[in-house]
Amino acid sequence: MAVDLTRASLRLLPELRYQRVVKRLTIRLGDELVARTDRAVLVMEPKRVVPSYAVPVADLLVPLEPASAGPAPEFRPVGFGEGGPQVLDPSVPFAMHTAEGGPVRLRAGERAGDGFRFTDPELADVVCLDFDQFDWWEEDEPIVGHPRDPFHRIDVRRSSRHVRISHEGTLLAESSRPHALFEAAFPLPRYYLPREDLRVELRPAALRTTCAYKGHATHYDVVLDEPRTTLDAIAWSYEEPLDDARDVAGMVSFYQERLDLELDGEPVSRVRTPWSR
């Protein structure tokens, strides 16, 4: 019988998943070298949708010590409607764990970073590290955001679909020359529009985010006159994107999960994502 790969991957979501990688990793904590290894493991704890790196304890150059347990995990729904899976989305901090094991701390000079040791025998010889607290290189290239999932990819395609984005009847943008960005299991493409096709003024927002695949995003507020409303950090652009997203450099996308989207004159149902809030 044929296998639906999306459904098959969702069935594995409650499991502790891992994959060994052959890239050489260099990990630093400030100026201190924490580890250099070509025996790292990508780990996804149950319900996690982005991976963490775990490195062999034997390859660590700094000591480990026990640490206090973090808070209980916060599950959030994704997908269309209320029936989507409950997951630990990328905004859920590393300190929230769903696998059996215990937290540890790595000390390098005056600085410390968090880790987690698993009790599962397949992963008993590695320690998972909080990506945000360390500096990382794959071979000689720095990586940002979180480790890249080898099954996650981005495709950008030029499109002639007619895109309208509005908020409670007020048109924000309209274009027939978008670039559609398709990303892994995200249920809808993101539409990136030329700035000339926006109908509102963008104002720089304080929010900054980082995508492991696209790079650092600059966010924008939109201020509407009638009624006087500010849509906080409702749009973003990648001014200097990573290679996977270079074709949308300087273009603008909107959080369509919080707005009204029409494609070729037809309304599109909103999807629930970590950015719906």
C-alpha positions in Angstrom: 0.0 0.0 0.0 1.3 3.5 -0.9 2.6 5.6 2.0 1.7 9.2 2.5 5.0 10.7 3.6 3.5 13.7 5.4 1.2 11.4 7.4 4.1 9.0 8.0 6.3 11.8 9.4 3.4 13.0 11.7 3.1 9.5 13.1 6.8 9.7 14.1 6.3 13.1 15.8 5.7 11.7 19.3 8.9 9.7 19.1 12.5 10.6 20.1 14.2 10.8 16.6 17.8 11.1 15.7 20.2 11.0 12.7 23.9 10.8 12.7 25.7 13.4 10.6 29.2 13.5 9.0 29.8 17.2 9.0 32.6 18.4 11.2 31.2 20.6 14.0 33.0 23.3 15.9 31.3 24.7 19.0 32.4 27.6 21.1 31.2 29.3 24.2 32.6 32.8 23.9 36.2 32.5 23.2 36.4 28.9 24.6 36.4 25.9 22.4 33.7 23.5 23.7 34.1 20.7 21.1 35.2 19.8 17.6 33.7 16.6 16.3 32.7 14.7 13.2 30.4 12.4 15.2 27.5 14.7 16.0 23.9 13.6 16.0 20.8 15.6 15.0 18.1 15.0 17.6 14.4 15.9 17.7 12.7 15.3 21.0 9.1 14.1 21.0 6.8 16.8 19.5 9.8 19.0 18.5 9.7 20.2 14.9 13.2 21.5 14.7 16.4 19.6 15.6 19.1 20.2 18.1 22.7 19.0 17.9 24.1 16.5 20.3 27.8 15.8 20.5 29.6 12.8 22.1 30.5 13.4 25.7 34.0 12.0 24.9 34.5 14.9 22.4 33.7 17.7 24.9 36.7 19.8 26.0 34.8 21.3 29.0 33.4 19.7 32.2 29.7 18.8 32.7 27.8 19.3 35.9 24.2 18.6 36.9 21.6 21.4 36.5 18.1 22.1 37.6 15.1 20.9 35.5 13.3 23.4 33.3 9.6 24.2 33.1 7.0 21.8 31.7 6.7 21.8 27.9 4.1 24.1 26.2 2.4 22.4 23.2 0.9 24.5 20.5 -1.4 23.6 17.6 -0.4 24.0 14.0 -2.3 23.4 10.7 -5.7 24.4 9.5 -8.5 24.9 12.1 -8.3 23.4 15.6 -7.5 19.8 14.6 -3.8 20.2 13.9 -1.1 18.4 15.8 0.1 19.7 19.1 3.8 20.5 18.8 6.8 22.2 20.4 7.3 25.0 17.9 10.6 26.8 17.3 9.7 29.5 19.9 9.5 26.9 22.7 12.8 27.2 24.6 15.4 24.4 24.9 14.8 24.1 28.6 11.4 22.4 28.0 12.1 18.7 27.4 9.8 15.8 26.4 12.4 13.0 26.4 13.6 11.0 29.4 16.9 12.3 30.8 18.3 15.2 32.8 19.7 18.7 32.3 23.4 19.5 32.6 25.6 22.6 32.4 28.8 23.0 30.5 31.3 25.5 31.9 34.0 27.3 29.9 35.9 29.9 31.8 33.4 32.3 33.4 30.6 31.3 31.0 28.1 28.4 31.1 25.8 26.8 28.6 22.9 24.3 29.0 22.7 20.8 27.8 20.6 17.6 28.2 21.6 14.0 28.7 19.2 11.3 27.4 18.5 8.0 29.2 17.6 6.3 25.9 20.5 3.8 25.2 20.8 4.9 21.6 21.8 8.4 22.7 23.3 7.7 26.1 26.8 8.7 24.9 25.9 12.2 23.7 24.9 15.5 25.2 22.3 17.8 23.5 23.2 21.5 23.6 21.1 24.6 23.6 21.9 26.1 20.2 21.2 29.7 21.2 23.8 29.7 24.0 26.8 28.6 21.8 28.5 29.6 18.6 28.4 26.9 15.8 30.2 26.1 12.6 29.6 23.3 10.2 32.9 22.7 8.6 34.1 26.3 8.3 30.7 27.9 7.8 28.8 29.5 10.7 25.2 28.4 11.2 22.4 30.5 12.7 18.9 29.9 14.2 19.1 26.1 14.8 20.7 23.1 13.1 19.3 22.4 9.6 17.1 19.5 9.1 18.4 17.5 6.1 14.8 16.7 5.1 13.8 20.4 5.1 14.1 22.5 2.0 13.1 25.8 0.5 12.0 26.4 -3.1 11.4 29.9 -4.5 9.4 30.2 -7.7 8.3 33.3 -9.7 4.5 33.3 -10.1 1.8 35.2 -12.0 -0.8 34.4 -9.4 -2.9 37.5 -8.4 -2.2 38.0 -4.6 -4.3 40.4 -2.5 -3.6 40.9 1.2 -5.9 42.9 3.4 -6.9 43.6 7.0 -10.7 43.9 7.7 -11.3 45.3 4.3 -8.2 47.6 4.0 -5.9 46.5 1.2 -2.3 46.2 2.3 -0.7 44.8 -0.9 -1.7 43.5 -4.3 0.5 41.9 -6.9 0.5 39.7 -10.0 4.3 39.1 -9.8 4.9 37.5 -6.5 7.6 35.1 -5.6 6.2 32.0 -3.9 8.4 30.5 -1.3 7.6 26.8 -0.5 9.1 25.5 2.7 9.1 21.9 3.8 5.8 20.9 5.5 4.4 24.5 5.8 0.9 24.0 4.5 0.9 27.1 2.3 3.5 29.0 0.3 4.7 32.4 1.6 4.2 35.1 -1.0 7.0 37.7 -1.3 5.9 40.9 -3.1 7.9 43.7 -4.7 7.8 46.8 -2.5 6.2 48.8 -5.4 3.1 46.6 -5.0 2.5 47.5 -1.4 -0.5 49.9 -0.7 0.7 50.9 2.8 3.7 52.4 4.4 6.1 50.1 6.3 7.7 51.2 9.5 10.7 49.4 11.1 9.6 47.2 14.0 11.7 46.1 17.0 11.2 42.4 16.3 14.1 40.5 14.8 14.0 36.8 13.9 16.4 34.3 12.5 15.6 31.4 10.2 18.3 28.7 9.8 17.5 28.4 6.1 16.7 32.0 5.1 18.8 34.2 7.5 18.0 37.3 9.6 14.6 38.9 9.0 13.8 42.6 9.3 10.2 43.1 10.5 7.8 46.0 9.9 4.7 47.6 11.5 1.8 48.9 9.4 -0.2 51.8 10.6 -3.7 52.1 9.2 -5.6 55.4 9.2 -9.3 54.2 9.2 -9.7 53.0 11.8 -6.4 54.1 13.4 -4.7 50.7 14.0 -1.2 49.5 14.2 -0.5 46.0 12.9 2.7 45.2 14.9 5.5 43.3 13.1 3.0 42.1 10.5 5.5 42.0 7.6 9.1 41.2 7.0 11.9 41.0 4.5 15.3 39.4 4.1 17.7 42.1 3.0 20.7 39.8 3.0 19.3 36.3 2.9 21.2 33.0 2.9 21.6 31.2 -0.3 18.3 29.3 -0.1 16.3 32.5 -0.1 18.4 34.8 -2.2 15.6 35.1 -4.8 13.4 37.0 -2.3 16.1 39.4 -1.2 14.5 42.8 -0.4 10.9 41.6 -1.2 8.2 41.8 1.5 6.0 39.1 2.9 3.1 39.3 5.4 1.9 37.0 8.2 -1.0 35.7 6.2 -2.2 33.7 9.2 -3.3 37.0 10.8 -4.6 38.7 7.6 -7.0 38.0 4.7 -5.3 36.5 1.7 -6.9 36.1 -1.8 -5.3 34.1 -4.6 -6.7 34.8 -8.1 -9.9 36.2 -6.6 -10.5 33.3 -4.2 -10.2 33.7 -0.4 -7.7 31.4 1.3 -8.4 29.9 4.7 -6.1 31.0 7.5 -3.6 28.4 8.7 -2.5 28.1 12.3 1.3 28.4 12.8 3.7 29.5 15.5 3.3 33.0 14.2 -0.5 33.1 14.4 -0.2 34.8 17.8 
